[in-house]
């Protein structure tokens, strides 16, 4: 789910990747709960 952020600084890119990872983790939790329902 990583998007190219070549114009951003490495620190901002790292934050963006961390945000993507968190979003994917949250989505997986939501998907798991939907499967249970």
N, C-alpha and C positions, 0 to 999 in steps of 0.2 A: 504493500500500500504506500510505499515511499514515493514521494514526488520529487523531481529535480528542483533544487533550490540553489542553483549555481550562482545567483546574484546575491545571495545572503552570506553573511559571515559564518564561519564554522560553528561558532557558539549558537547562533540562531538556528542553523541547520540541525545541530544536535537537539535543541529544544523541539524543533519541528518533528524530528524522528521520534523523540520520546513521546510527544503528543500523539503521533500516529500509533505507536505501540500501545499507549493507554487506550486509545479509541478502539483498537482492534480487540484488546482484552475485554473492554466493556461490552463490545458487540458480541463477543463469544459468550459472555455470561448471559446477555439478553437472549441470544439464540438458544442457549441451553435451556433457559427458563421457558421459552416458547415451545420447545420440544416437549418439556415436561407437561405443559398445559395441553 
